[in-house]
Amino acid sequence: MRPHLLLVSLLALAVSFVRPIAAATSGDEALWLEDVEGKRALDWVGHQDSLTVKALADRPGFDEMQKRFLAVLDDRSRIPVVAKEGEWYYNFWRDAQHPRGLSRRTTLAEYRKDSPAWESVLDVDSLAAAEKENWYYGGIDVLPPDYTRCLVQLSRGGGDATVVREFDLTTRTFVQDGFTLPESKSTVSWIDRDRVYVAEAFDSTTMTTSGYARVVKEWRRGQKLEDATLVYEGRTSDVGVGAFHDHTPGFERDFVLRDVTFYSNELFLRRDGRLVKIEKPDDANARAWRDWLLIQLRTPWTAGGRTWPAGALLAAKFDDFVAGKRELQMVFEPGERTSLESYSPARSAVLLTELDNVRGRVEIARPVNGVWTREPVRGLPALGTVTANAVDERDSDAYWLTYTDFLTPSTLSLAEVGGGAPEPLKHSPSFFDSRRDTVTQHEAVSKDGTRVPYFEVAPRTLTLDGRNPTLLEGYGGFEVSMQPYYSGLVGRGWLEAGGVYVLANIRGGGEFGPKWHEAALKANRPRAYEDFIAVAEDLVKRRVTSPAHLACRGGSNGGLLVGNMYTRRPDLFGAVICESPLLDMKRYTKLLAGASWMGEYGDPDDPKQWAFIRTFSPYENVRPDAKYPPILITSSTRDDRVHPGHARRMTLKLEQQGHSVLYYEDVEGGHGGAANNRERAFMEALGYTFAWERVGGR
């Protein structure tokens, strides 16, 4: 794991163990459904699954749709995404022959070929069979500079909790008596061949209330973990803590990261056994890059004699900044409709992936004689998603450039900072005939006058008669940007049949930087829902569709979004697809990783905050006397991030109130809802079948 990815992985993890919640904490008689693997709950799940299979999977055409979806997911000509580790390029691959996955590697010379020769590293299917364990792949962390050892993460059933085992990449066998960790949400990263950092999340003594690691140790080979050197202890109220070593030659450093909340953190330099705090704003993210410190702001910051805007990326000389100097430079300056989506340092430059009115562009920023300059990467398409990522920031100026849009399969190119035109290496196959469709960008006006963009994919011959089957998707949370993407599943499941697909860029996301996200935090959460409603109403106003022909779909936080569409504007939609959702906002902080999301939604145990949270808690707001559209709710038994109790209890409540609801729960798959391609194809076919049968008729 690269050091700058640690924050992302910490925030992505959830509590270690799925556990029942005592019914005594609430008067809700449905709390028995939170006993994830209890017999009564699983019997109920089995019954619900059988009803949904009968209603959807037994329909004519379902098997063919599932088969066509699986062909997309298993297609062997799709782009194998690689990560460079030394001279090898590693890829994790799933197909019909490797449903659990295969970790493999090749050389760059081979990767350039249409059919590279791959060397198998770890066959998860074979391992699972040999050890009689339900293993799924969780990732690897390779140790530089010799790249002969790695830490392998293995998940039982596809959840976030993993077992960690040391692996020899030369012999391709597990290291006997090597570094190992039992199943948990702990994180581990290399310092050197004989030392690792372990952020412990094993039990209540080492976890925060959010379920993440609270204790960091330096663990030496051959040492008992309980005897490892204590590096840092966070507070139980923190989201989590971690540590990592920067392996960049000549710039080796050690850091400790404390995530105070989801959107604030403290970064410490570990030097000579003591911690030196990096004095940045708590809500800013920072990382070292060679002799520089890069700081990405979430709110304005006054330092060095001026005020720097929210969304800016700043640079300062690392040692000078630690010593107290505040000589800062602007690497990226945001605009009213422009933002920094991400950045990726190479050896001598930083690659900036930017959004201009939700249209991707790339610039290369680099210090020349100590002064930062920027230049655009030219020749990129105007309407689509483009990203640039360094191949290996420690010793290369090469970078991967990817481009995609709704109708154009992804292209992967290899480029060089300061070099010529990017070299196209790989092209994803086409899975549907896109010549009949066109992509347009529109704007809706939300309740408070805010302009909300959205993308529309529709037939070129679209008749504006209000009768077009339309699928509207969105997310609206956690500063996640929704950008154009090519999907063979959307194409085969919706567009080929003549449907219209719409992606909304509502507040709560990161499309226009931190301010777009913060506009829908906590008490302002309804702004995201008003934006989504505005897009739906604009589609009706433009006569693209009508409520009887409009379906909405969302997962996780997007499941909360469409859950609010269900309760707030049932008259506006003909069908709702709600996947791996948060729905009970009174109890969300008590379920798995929920406590870590209070920075997004608020604290329901605070009466003043519950007053506004209650307004966007679908579980609280469904009524037996209301007329709701049909809804399909899906989840996974192994989802150890968003508790399946949200989906289960909402389904039962809707049933008891007499509403039309279908529920399906996959027994594996984690938060993604499916652990392998076959399961995903089935789940996707359920959703598209449900939507088309309810809103597809003309």
C-alpha positions as CSV (number, residue, x, y, z in Angstrom):
1,M,0.0,0.0,0.0
2,R,1.4,3.4,-0.9
3,P,1.6,5.7,2.1
4,H,-0.8,8.3,0.7
5,L,-3.5,5.7,0.3
6,L,-3.5,4.9,4.0
7,L,-6.1,7.6,4.8
8,V,-8.4,6.3,2.1
9,S,-8.1,2.7,3.4
10,L,-8.7,3.8,7.0
11,L,-11.9,5.6,6.0
12,A,-13.0,2.7,3.8
13,L,-12.9,0.1,6.6
14,A,-15.6,-0.8,9.1
15,V,-15.8,-2.6,12.4
16,S,-14.2,-5.9,12.7
17,F,-17.1,-8.2,13.6
18,V,-20.7,-8.4,12.6
19,R,-22.6,-8.9,15.9
20,P,-26.2,-8.8,17.1
21,I,-27.5,-5.7,18.7
22,A,-29.4,-6.1,22.0
23,A,-33.1,-5.6,21.6
24,A,-33.1,-3.8,25.0
25,T,-31.6,-0.7,23.3
26,S,-34.9,0.1,21.5
27,G,-38.6,-0.6,21.6
28,D,-38.5,-1.7,18.0
29,E,-39.6,-5.3,17.8
30,A,-37.8,-5.9,14.5
31,L,-34.3,-5.7,16.1
32,W,-34.0,-9.5,15.9
33,L,-33.2,-8.9,12.2
34,E,-29.9,-7.3,13.3
35,D,-28.7,-10.7,14.5
36,V,-26.9,-11.1,11.2
37,E,-26.3,-14.9,11.3
38,G,-29.1,-15.8,13.8
39,K,-31.3,-18.7,12.6
40,R,-34.5,-16.7,12.9
41,A,-33.1,-13.8,10.8
42,L,-31.5,-16.1,8.2
43,D,-34.8,-18.1,7.9
44,W,-36.5,-14.8,7.2
45,V,-33.9,-13.8,4.6
46,G,-34.2,-17.2,2.9
47,H,-38.0,-16.7,2.6
48,Q,-37.6,-13.2,1.2
49,D,-35.0,-14.3,-1.3
50,S,-37.3,-17.1,-2.5
51,L,-40.1,-14.5,-3.0
52,T,-37.8,-12.2,-5.0
53,V,-36.4,-15.1,-7.1
54,K,-40.0,-16.1,-8.0
55,A,-41.0,-12.6,-8.8
56,L,-38.0,-11.6,-10.9
57,A,-35.5,-14.4,-11.6
58,D,-38.2,-16.8,-12.8
59,R,-39.3,-14.3,-15.4
60,P,-38.8,-15.0,-19.1
61,G,-35.6,-13.4,-20.3
62,F,-33.9,-13.2,-16.9
63,D,-31.5,-16.1,-17.5
64,E,-30.5,-14.6,-20.8
65,M,-29.9,-11.2,-19.2
66,Q,-27.8,-12.7,-16.4
67,K,-25.8,-14.7,-19.0
68,R,-25.1,-11.5,-21.0
69,F,-24.1,-9.6,-17.9
70,L,-21.7,-12.5,-16.8
71,A,-20.2,-12.4,-20.3
72,V,-19.3,-8.7,-19.7
73,L,-17.8,-9.3,-16.3
74,D,-15.9,-12.4,-17.4
75,D,-14.7,-11.0,-20.7
76,R,-11.0,-11.8,-21.0
77,S,-10.3,-8.9,-23.3
78,R,-11.1,-6.2,-20.7
79,I,-8.2,-4.0,-19.5
80,P,-6.1,-5.7,-16.8
81,V,-5.3,-2.8,-14.4
82,V,-1.7,-3.2,-13.1
83,A,0.4,-1.8,-10.2
84,K,4.2,-1.6,-10.6
85,E,6.2,-3.2,-7.9
86,G,9.9,-3.2,-8.8
87,E,10.2,-4.7,-12.3
88,W,6.9,-6.5,-12.1
89,Y,3.4,-5.3,-13.0
90,Y,0.8,-6.9,-10.8
91,N,-2.8,-7.5,-11.6
92,F,-5.8,-9.1,-9.8
93,W,-8.0,-11.0,-12.2
94,R,-11.4,-12.7,-12.1
95,D,-13.1,-14.6,-14.8
96,A,-15.1,-17.8,-15.3
97,Q,-12.0,-20.0,-14.5
98,H,-11.0,-17.9,-11.5
99,P,-14.2,-16.7,-9.8
100,R,-12.4,-15.9,-6.5
101,G,-9.6,-14.4,-8.4
102,L,-6.0,-14.7,-9.4
103,S,-3.1,-12.5,-8.4
104,R,-0.6,-12.5,-11.3
105,R,2.2,-10.4,-12.7
106,T,4.1,-9.6,-15.9
107,T,6.7,-7.3,-17.3
108,L,6.1,-4.0,-19.1
109,A,7.4,-5.6,-22.4
110,E,4.8,-8.3,-22.1
111,Y,2.0,-5.9,-20.9
112,R,2.4,-3.9,-24.1
113,K,1.3,-7.0,-26.1
114,D,-2.3,-7.8,-26.9
115,S,-2.0,-11.1,-25.1
116,P,0.6,-10.8,-22.3
117,A,2.2,-13.8,-20.7
118,W,1.2,-13.7,-17.0
119,E,3.0,-15.4,-14.1
120,S,0.6,-16.7,-11.4
121,V,1.4,-15.3,-7.9
122,L,-1.6,-16.5,-5.8
123,D,-4.6,-18.5,-7.1
124,V,-7.3,-17.8,-4.5
125,D,-9.6,-20.5,-5.8
126,S,-6.9,-23.1,-5.3
127,L,-6.0,-21.8,-1.9
128,A,-9.6,-21.8,-0.8
129,A,-10.1,-25.4,-1.9
130,A,-6.8,-26.5,-0.3
131,E,-7.5,-24.8,3.0
132,K,-11.3,-25.4,3.0
133,E,-11.8,-21.8,3.7
134,N,-14.2,-19.3,1.9
135,W,-11.3,-17.1,0.9
136,Y,-11.6,-14.0,-1.2
137,Y,-8.8,-11.7,-2.2
138,G,-8.3,-8.5,-0.1
139,G,-5.0,-7.1,-1.6
140,I,-1.3,-7.2,-1.2
141,D,1.4,-4.9,0.2
142,V,4.8,-5.4,-1.5
143,L,8.0,-4.5,0.4
144,P,10.6,-2.4,-1.5
145,P,13.4,-2.2,-2.4
146,D,13.9,-5.9,-3.3
147,Y,10.1,-6.6,-3.8
148,T,10.5,-10.3,-2.7
149,R,8.0,-10.2,0.2
150,C,4.5,-9.0,0.6
151,L,1.6,-9.1,3.0
152,V,-1.5,-10.8,1.6
153,Q,-5.0,-9.9,2.9
154,L,-7.6,-12.7,2.6
155,S,-11.3,-12.2,3.4
156,R,-13.8,-14.8,4.4
157,G,-16.9,-14.3,2.2
158,G,-15.8,-11.0,0.7
159,G,-16.2,-8.7,3.8
160,D,-13.9,-5.9,4.9
161,A,-12.4,-7.9,7.7
162,T,-9.2,-9.8,6.6
163,V,-6.6,-12.2,7.7
164,V,-3.0,-11.0,7.0
165,R,-0.3,-13.5,6.0
166,E,3.3,-12.9,4.9
167,F,4.1,-14.3,1.4
168,D,7.4,-14.9,-0.4
169,L,7.1,-13.7,-4.0
170,T,10.2,-15.7,-5.1
171,T,9.0,-19.1,-4.0
172,R,5.3,-18.0,-4.2
173,T,4.5,-19.6,-0.9
174,F,3.4,-18.3,2.5
175,V,6.3,-17.6,4.9
176,Q,6.3,-20.1,7.8
177,D,6.3,-18.2,11.1
178,G,6.1,-14.9,9.1
179,F,4.0,-11.9,10.0
180,T,0.4,-12.9,10.4
181,L,-2.7,-11.3,11.9
182,P,-6.1,-12.9,12.7
183,E,-9.3,-11.8,11.0
184,S,-9.9,-8.2,11.9
185,K,-10.0,-4.6,10.5
186,S,-6.5,-4.0,11.7
187,T,-4.1,-2.5,9.1
188,V,-0.5,-3.4,8.6
189,S,2.3,-1.9,6.5
190,W,6.0,-2.6,6.0
191,I,8.8,-0.6,7.6
192,D,11.6,-2.9,6.5
193,R,12.0,-6.7,6.1
194,D,11.9,-7.3,9.8
195,R,9.5,-4.6,11.0
196,V,6.0,-3.6,10.3
197,Y,3.5,-1.1,11.7
198,V,0.3,-2.7,13.0
199,A,-2.8,-0.6,13.7
200,E,-4.8,-2.8,16.0
201,A,-8.5,-3.3,15.8
202,F,-9.0,-6.6,17.5
203,D,-11.4,-5.9,20.4
204,S,-12.8,-3.1,22.6
205,T,-9.4,-2.5,24.1
206,T,-7.8,-1.6,20.7
207,M,-10.8,-0.2,18.7
208,T,-12.4,3.2,18.6
209,T,-16.2,3.5,19.0
210,S,-16.3,3.6,15.2
211,G,-14.6,0.2,15.1
212,Y,-11.3,1.3,13.6
213,A,-7.8,0.9,15.1
214,R,-7.0,2.9,18.1
215,V,-3.5,1.6,18.9
216,V,-0.4,1.6,16.7
217,K,2.6,-0.6,17.3
218,E,6.0,-1.2,15.7
219,W,6.2,-5.0,15.5
220,R,9.5,-6.8,15.0
221,R,9.9,-10.2,13.4
222,G,9.9,-13.0,15.9
223,Q,8.3,-10.8,18.6
224,K,5.0,-11.4,20.2
225,L,2.5,-8.8,19.1
226,E,1.7,-8.0,22.7
227,D,5.4,-7.1,23.3
228,A,5.6,-4.8,20.2
229,T,6.7,-1.2,20.8
230,L,3.8,1.1,21.4
231,V,3.9,4.0,18.9
232,Y,0.6,5.8,19.4
233,E,-2.7,5.5,21.1
234,G,-5.7,7.4,19.9
235,R,-8.9,8.3,21.7
236,T,-11.9,6.0,21.7
237,S,-13.9,8.9,20.2
238,D,-11.5,9.0,17.2
239,V,-12.4,7.4,13.9
240,G,-9.1,5.6,13.8
241,V,-5.3,5.7,13.7
242,G,-2.5,4.3,11.5
243,A,1.2,4.5,10.7
244,F,3.3,4.1,7.6
245,H,6.9,4.4,6.3
246,D,7.8,6.4,3.2
247,H,10.1,4.2,1.2
248,T,11.2,6.9,-1.3
249,P,15.1,6.6,-1.6
250,G,16.7,9.6,0.1
251,F,13.5,10.7,1.7
252,E,12.7,7.8,4.1
253,R,10.4,9.0,6.8
254,D,7.8,7.6,9.2
255,F,4.4,9.0,9.9
256,V,1.4,8.5,12.2
257,L,-2.1,9.5,11.1
258,R,-4.9,10.2,13.5
259,D,-8.3,10.5,12.0
260,V,-10.2,12.6,14.5
261,T,-13.4,12.6,12.5
262,F,-14.2,11.5,8.9
263,Y,-13.1,15.0,7.7
264,S,-10.4,16.0,10.2
265,N,-7.1,14.4,11.0
266,E,-3.7,15.0,12.6
267,L,-0.4,14.0,10.9
268,F,2.7,13.3,12.9
269,L,6.3,12.8,11.8
270,R,7.9,10.1,13.8
271,R,11.5,11.0,14.3
272,D,14.0,9.5,16.8
273,G,11.2,7.8,18.7
274,R,9.1,11.0,19.2
275,L,6.2,12.4,17.3
276,V,6.3,15.9,15.7
277,K,2.9,17.2,14.6
278,I,2.6,18.7,11.1
279,E,0.8,22.0,11.9
280,K,-1.7,22.0,9.1
281,P,-5.4,22.7,9.4
282,D,-7.1,19.7,10.9
283,D,-9.6,19.5,8.1
284,A,-6.9,19.5,5.4
285,N,-5.1,16.4,4.1
286,A,-1.4,16.4,3.8
287,R,1.4,14.2,2.6
288,A,5.1,14.3,2.0
289,W,6.5,14.1,-1.5
290,R,10.2,13.9,-1.7
291,D,11.4,17.3,-0.2
292,W,8.0,18.9,-0.4
293,L,4.8,18.8,1.8
294,L,1.6,18.9,-0.2
295,I,-1.5,20.2,1.6
296,Q,-5.1,19.9,0.2
297,L,-7.5,22.3,1.8
298,R,-11.1,21.7,2.7
299,T,-11.8,25.2,4.1
300,P,-9.9,28.6,3.7
301,W,-6.6,28.9,5.5
302,T,-4.7,32.0,6.4
303,A,-1.0,31.3,6.5
304,G,2.2,32.9,5.1
305,G,0.6,36.3,4.8
306,R,-2.5,35.4,2.7
307,T,-5.7,33.4,2.8
308,W,-5.7,30.3,0.6
309,P,-9.1,29.1,-0.8
310,A,-10.9,25.9,0.1
311,G,-10.1,23.2,-2.5
312,A,-6.6,24.5,-3.1
313,L,-3.5,22.3,-3.3
314,L,-0.5,23.9,-1.7
315,A,3.2,23.0,-1.5
316,A,5.9,23.9,1.0
317,K,9.4,22.7,1.5
318,F,9.0,19.8,4.0
319,D,11.8,20.6,6.4
320,D,11.1,24.3,6.3
321,F,7.5,23.8,7.1
322,V,8.3,21.4,10.0
323,A,10.7,24.0,11.3
324,G,7.9,26.6,11.4
325,K,8.3,28.5,8.1
326,R,5.1,29.2,6.1
327,E,6.4,29.8,2.6
328,L,3.6,28.2,0.6
329,Q,2.9,28.0,-3.2
330,M,-0.4,27.4,-5.0
331,V,-0.2,24.1,-7.0
332,F,-3.9,24.1,-7.9
333,E,-6.4,27.0,-7.5
334,P,-10.1,26.0,-7.7
335,G,-12.7,28.0,-9.6
336,E,-16.4,28.5,-9.3
337,R,-17.1,25.3,-11.4
338,T,-13.6,23.7,-11.3
339,S,-12.2,21.4,-8.7
340,L,-9.3,19.1,-8.0
341,E,-10.6,15.5,-8.2
342,S,-7.3,13.9,-7.3
343,Y,-3.6,14.2,-7.6
344,S,-0.8,11.7,-8.1
345,P,2.9,12.4,-7.6
346,A,5.5,11.0,-10.0
347,R,9.2,11.3,-9.5
348,S,9.6,14.9,-10.7
349,A,6.0,16.2,-11.1
350,V,2.5,16.0,-9.7
351,L,-0.3,14.8,-12.0
352,L,-3.5,16.8,-11.4
353,T,-6.9,15.3,-12.4
354,E,-9.3,18.1,-12.5
355,L,-13.0,18.6,-13.1
356,D,-14.3,21.5,-15.1
357,N,-18.1,21.5,-14.9
358,V,-17.8,17.7,-14.3
359,R,-15.7,17.3,-17.4
360,G,-12.3,15.7,-16.9
361,R,-8.9,17.3,-17.7
362,V,-5.3,16.7,-16.6
363,E,-2.5,19.1,-15.9
364,I,1.1,18.4,-14.9
365,A,2.4,20.5,-12.0
366,R,6.1,20.6,-11.2
367,P,8.6,22.7,-9.3
368,V,11.2,24.4,-11.6
369,N,14.0,26.0,-9.6
370,G,11.7,26.0,-6.6
371,V,8.8,27.6,-8.4
372,W,5.7,25.5,-9.2
373,T,4.3,25.6,-12.8
374,R,1.4,23.9,-14.5
375,E,0.8,22.8,-18.1
376,P,-2.2,20.9,-19.5
377,V,-2.1,17.5,-21.2
378,R,-3.6,18.3,-24.6
379,G,-5.7,16.4,-27.0
380,L,-8.1,14.8,-24.5
381,P,-11.8,14.5,-25.3
382,A,-14.0,17.2,-23.9
383,L,-16.9,15.2,-22.4
384,G,-15.8,12.3,-20.3
385,T,-13.8,11.1,-17.4
386,V,-10.0,11.2,-17.6
387,T,-7.5,10.3,-14.9
388,A,-3.7,10.3,-14.6
389,N,-1.8,8.1,-12.1
390,A,1.9,7.7,-11.6
391,V,3.3,4.3,-12.5
392,D,5.8,4.4,-9.7
393,E,6.3,7.7,-7.8
394,R,9.6,6.6,-6.3
395,D,11.7,6.1,-9.4
396,S,9.7,7.0,-12.6
397,D,8.1,9.9,-14.4
398,A,5.8,7.5,-16.4
399,Y,2.1,7.7,-15.8
400,W,-1.1,5.9,-16.8
401,L,-3.7,8.0,-18.6
402,T,-7.2,6.6,-18.8
403,Y,-10.3,7.9,-20.6
404,T,-13.8,6.8,-20.7
405,D,-17.4,8.1,-21.2
406,F,-20.8,6.7,-21.3
407,L,-20.5,5.4,-24.9
408,T,-16.8,5.0,-25.2
409,P,-15.0,2.0,-23.7
410,S,-12.0,2.8,-21.5
411,T,-8.6,3.5,-23.1
412,L,-5.4,3.1,-21.1
413,S,-2.4,5.0,-22.3
414,L,1.2,5.2,-21.1
415,A,2.8,8.7,-21.0
416,E,5.9,10.4,-19.7
417,V,6.2,13.7,-17.9
418,G,7.7,16.0,-20.4
419,G,7.5,13.4,-23.1
420,G,5.5,13.1,-26.3
421,A,1.9,12.1,-27.0
422,P,0.5,9.4,-24.7
423,E,0.9,5.8,-26.1
424,P,-2.4,3.9,-26.2
425,L,-1.8,0.4,-24.7
426,K,-5.1,-1.1,-24.0
427,H,-8.7,-0.7,-25.1
428,S,-11.8,-2.2,-23.4
429,P,-14.1,-4.1,-25.7
430,S,-17.5,-2.7,-26.7
431,F,-20.4,-4.5,-25.1
432,F,-23.3,-2.8,-26.8
433,D,-24.1,-0.8,-29.9
434,S,-23.7,2.8,-28.8
435,R,-24.2,4.4,-32.2
436,R,-27.9,4.8,-31.6
437,D,-27.3,6.9,-28.5
438,T,-26.0,10.3,-27.6
439,V,-24.8,12.0,-24.4
440,T,-25.9,15.5,-23.4
441,Q,-25.3,17.5,-20.2
442,H,-28.1,19.5,-18.7
443,E,-28.9,21.6,-15.6
444,A,-31.8,21.6,-13.2
445,V,-32.5,24.3,-10.7
446,S,-32.9,23.2,-7.1
447,K,-35.3,24.5,-4.5
448,D,-32.8,27.2,-3.3
449,G,-31.9,28.2,-6.9
450,T,-28.7,26.2,-7.1
451,R,-27.8,24.9,-10.6
452,V,-27.4,21.2,-10.5
453,P,-25.8,19.5,-13.6
454,Y,-26.7,16.0,-14.8
455,F,-25.7,13.8,-17.7
456,E,-28.3,12.1,-20.0
457,V,-27.7,9.1,-22.2
458,A,-30.6,8.7,-24.7
459,P,-31.4,7.5,-28.2
460,R,-30.6,10.0,-30.9
461,T,-34.2,9.6,-32.0
462,L,-35.6,10.3,-28.6
463,T,-39.2,11.5,-28.7
464,L,-40.1,14.0,-26.0
465,D,-43.5,12.5,-25.2
466,G,-43.0,11.8,-21.5
467,R,-43.1,8.0,-22.1
468,N,-39.4,7.0,-22.2
469,P,-38.3,4.5,-19.5
470,T,-35.6,6.4,-17.6
471,L,-33.2,5.3,-14.9
472,L,-31.9,8.0,-12.6
473,E,-28.8,7.4,-10.4
474,G,-27.0,9.5,-7.9
475,Y,-24.9,9.4,-4.7
476,G,-24.6,12.9,-3.1
477,G,-22.2,12.2,-0.2
478,F,-18.7,11.9,1.2
479,E,-17.3,14.3,-1.5
480,V,-17.6,11.5,-4.1
481,S,-17.9,12.8,-7.6
482,M,-20.2,11.0,-10.1
483,Q,-18.6,11.1,-13.5
484,P,-19.3,9.6,-16.9
485,Y,-18.3,6.0,-17.2
486,Y,-18.7,3.1,-19.7
487,S,-20.7,0.2,-18.5
488,G,-21.6,-2.9,-20.5
489,L,-24.2,-3.7,-17.8
490,V,-26.0,-0.3,-18.3
491,G,-25.7,-0.7,-22.0
492,R,-27.1,-4.3,-22.2
493,G,-29.5,-3.9,-19.3
494,W,-31.0,-0.5,-20.2
495,L,-29.8,1.4,-23.2
496,E,-30.2,-1.4,-25.7
497,A,-33.8,-1.7,-24.8
498,G,-34.3,2.0,-25.6
499,G,-34.1,3.3,-22.1
500,V,-32.7,6.7,-21.0
501,Y,-29.9,6.7,-18.4
502,V,-29.3,9.8,-16.2
503,L,-26.5,10.5,-13.7
504,A,-27.1,13.4,-11.3
505,N,-24.3,15.5,-9.8
506,I,-26.1,16.6,-6.7
507,R,-24.6,18.4,-3.7
508,G,-22.9,16.2,-1.1
509,G,-20.5,15.0,-3.8
510,G,-17.2,16.5,-4.8
511,E,-17.9,17.6,-8.3
512,F,-17.3,21.3,-7.4
513,G,-14.9,20.8,-4.6
514,P,-15.3,20.8,-0.8
515,K,-18.0,23.6,-0.9
516,W,-20.3,21.3,-3.0
517,H,-19.9,18.6,-0.4
518,E,-20.3,20.8,2.7
519,A,-23.5,22.3,1.3
520,A,-25.3,19.0,2.1
521,L,-23.7,18.1,5.5
522,K,-25.8,17.4,8.6
523,A,-28.6,19.9,8.9
524,N,-28.2,20.7,5.2
525,R,-28.6,17.1,4.1
526,P,-32.0,17.8,2.5
527,R,-30.2,20.0,-0.1
528,A,-28.9,16.8,-1.7
529,Y,-32.4,15.3,-1.9
530,E,-33.9,18.6,-3.2
531,D,-31.2,18.5,-6.0
532,F,-32.1,15.0,-6.9
533,I,-35.8,15.9,-7.0
534,A,-35.0,18.9,-9.1
535,V,-33.3,16.6,-11.7
536,A,-36.2,14.2,-11.7
537,E,-38.7,17.1,-12.1
538,D,-36.5,18.6,-14.9
539,L,-36.7,15.3,-16.8
540,V,-40.5,15.3,-16.5
541,K,-40.7,19.0,-17.4
542,R,-38.6,18.4,-20.5
543,R,-40.9,15.5,-21.3
544,V,-38.0,13.0,-21.4
545,T,-40.1,10.9,-19.1
546,S,-42.9,10.9,-16.5
547,P,-43.3,9.5,-13.0
548,A,-44.8,6.3,-14.3
549,H,-41.7,5.7,-16.4
550,L,-39.0,7.0,-14.0
551,A,-37.0,4.7,-11.8
552,C,-34.2,5.7,-9.4
553,R,-31.3,3.7,-8.1
554,G,-28.6,4.1,-5.5
555,G,-26.4,2.1,-3.2
556,S,-24.9,2.7,0.3
557,N,-25.2,6.5,0.9
558,G,-27.0,6.4,-2.5
559,G,-29.4,3.9,-0.9
560,L,-30.2,6.5,1.7
561,L,-30.7,9.0,-1.1
562,V,-33.3,6.8,-2.9
563,G,-34.8,5.9,0.4
564,N,-35.6,9.6,0.8
565,M,-37.0,9.8,-2.7
566,Y,-39.3,6.9,-1.7
567,T,-40.6,8.7,1.4
568,R,-40.4,12.4,0.3
569,R,-41.6,12.2,-3.3
570,P,-43.3,8.8,-4.0
571,D,-45.4,10.5,-6.6
572,L,-42.3,11.3,-8.7
573,F,-41.1,7.7,-9.3
574,G,-42.5,4.5,-10.7
575,A,-39.9,2.3,-9.1
576,V,-37.0,2.5,-6.6
577,I,-33.9,0.3,-6.4
578,C,-32.2,0.6,-3.0
579,E,-28.9,-1.3,-2.6
580,S,-26.8,-1.9,0.6
581,P,-28.5,1.1,2.1
582,L,-28.5,3.2,5.3
583,L,-32.1,3.7,6.2
584,D,-32.5,3.8,10.0
585,M,-30.7,7.1,10.9
586,K,-31.7,6.8,14.5
587,R,-29.6,3.7,15.0
588,Y,-27.0,4.0,12.3
589,T,-24.2,5.1,14.7
590,K,-24.7,1.8,16.7
591,L,-24.3,-0.4,13.6
592,L,-20.9,-1.3,12.4
593,A,-19.0,1.7,11.0
594,G,-21.9,4.1,11.5
595,A,-20.2,6.1,14.3
596,S,-17.5,7.2,11.9
597,W,-20.1,8.9,9.6
598,M,-21.4,11.4,12.2
599,G,-19.3,14.1,10.4
600,E,-21.6,13.5,7.4
601,Y,-25.0,13.1,8.9
602,G,-24.8,14.2,12.6
603,D,-25.3,12.5,16.0
604,P,-28.8,11.1,16.5
605,D,-28.2,10.8,20.2
606,D,-28.0,14.6,20.5
607,P,-31.7,15.7,20.6
608,K,-31.0,18.9,18.7
609,Q,-29.3,17.0,15.9
610,W,-31.9,14.2,15.9
611,A,-34.5,16.9,15.2
612,F,-33.0,17.4,11.7
613,I,-31.6,13.8,11.2
614,R,-35.1,12.5,11.7
615,T,-36.3,14.4,8.6
616,F,-34.1,12.3,6.4
617,S,-34.4,8.9,8.1
618,P,-36.6,6.8,5.8
619,Y,-37.2,4.2,8.4
620,E,-38.8,6.9,10.6
621,N,-40.8,8.5,7.8
622,V,-42.6,5.6,6.1
623,R,-46.4,5.7,6.7
624,P,-49.0,3.0,6.3
625,D,-51.4,5.5,4.7
626,A,-49.1,6.7,2.0
627,K,-49.0,5.5,-1.6
628,Y,-45.5,4.4,-2.5
629,P,-44.0,3.0,-5.7
630,P,-42.7,-0.6,-5.8
631,I,-39.2,-0.9,-4.2
632,L,-36.5,-3.5,-4.5
633,I,-34.1,-3.5,-1.5
634,T,-30.9,-5.6,-1.6
635,S,-28.1,-6.3,0.8
636,S,-25.4,-8.8,1.8
637,T,-25.1,-11.0,4.9
638,R,-21.3,-10.4,4.8
639,D,-21.6,-6.6,4.5
640,D,-19.6,-5.6,7.5
641,R,-19.6,-1.9,6.6
642,V,-23.3,-1.0,6.3
643,H,-25.2,-3.4,8.5
644,P,-27.8,-5.5,6.6
645,G,-30.2,-4.7,9.5
646,H,-31.0,-1.4,7.8
647,A,-32.3,-3.2,4.7
648,R,-33.9,-6.1,6.6
649,R,-35.9,-4.0,9.1
650,M,-37.1,-1.5,6.4
651,T,-38.4,-4.4,4.3
652,L,-40.3,-5.9,7.3
653,K,-41.7,-2.5,8.2
654,L,-42.9,-1.9,4.6
655,E,-44.5,-5.4,4.5
656,Q,-46.3,-4.8,7.8
657,Q,-47.6,-1.5,6.4
658,G,-48.9,-3.2,3.3
659,H,-46.5,-1.7,0.7
660,S,-45.1,-3.4,-2.4
661,V,-41.5,-4.4,-1.5
662,L,-39.1,-7.1,-2.7
663,Y,-36.0,-8.0,-0.8
664,Y,-32.9,-10.0,-1.8
665,E,-29.8,-10.6,0.4
666,D,-26.7,-12.3,-1.0
667,V,-25.0,-14.5,1.6
668,E,-21.6,-13.2,0.5
669,G,-20.0,-10.2,-1.1
670,G,-19.4,-7.6,1.6
671,H,-20.5,-4.0,1.0
672,G,-20.3,-4.4,-2.8
673,G,-23.1,-6.9,-2.6
674,A,-21.4,-9.7,-4.6
675,A,-18.2,-11.6,-4.0
676,N,-17.7,-12.8,-7.5
677,N,-18.8,-12.1,-11.1
678,R,-21.6,-14.7,-11.2
679,E,-23.2,-13.2,-8.0
680,R,-22.8,-9.7,-9.4
681,A,-24.4,-10.7,-12.7
682,F,-27.4,-12.1,-10.8
683,M,-27.8,-9.1,-8.6
684,E,-27.6,-6.7,-11.5
685,A,-30.1,-8.7,-13.5
686,L,-32.5,-8.5,-10.5
687,G,-32.3,-4.7,-10.5
688,Y,-32.7,-4.2,-14.2
689,T,-35.5,-6.7,-14.5
690,F,-37.4,-5.0,-11.6
691,A,-36.9,-1.5,-13.1
692,W,-37.9,-2.4,-16.6
693,E,-41.0,-4.3,-15.6
694,R,-42.2,-1.4,-13.6
695,V,-41.4,1.6,-15.7
696,G,-40.5,0.1,-19.1
697,G,-43.9,-0.1,-20.7
698,R,-44.9,2.4,-23.4
